[in-house]
């Protein structure tokens, strides 16, 4: 067991000599934060672009609603009453049935 402890101590001593402890300088923390921010820059850029796209989509939606809704609601369908719609539909049915009745009668041959 004594031999194993001596081997382990010599291994740790060799490791300490190969990798000495470095004392951080006065630029250690700013350099560390620069490295962290460099890795996070892509996430920040993606967040910024997504906020821009969401804002643009909201503005386009608002603009479309301001322009299109009054235009669509000014059509006759939205301003007519239920009776007007029924009478307009009934007129179309009468015209269609008149065409069918007219098609049932034989046509006279032209006189030469």
Secondary structure, DSSP 4 states (H G I P E B T S, - for coil): -HHHHHHHHHHHHHHHHHSPPPPP-TTHHHHHHHHHHHHHHHHHHHHHHHHHHHHHHHHHHHHHHHHHHHHHHTSHHHHS-HHHHHHHHHHHHHHHHHHHHHHHSPPPPPP-
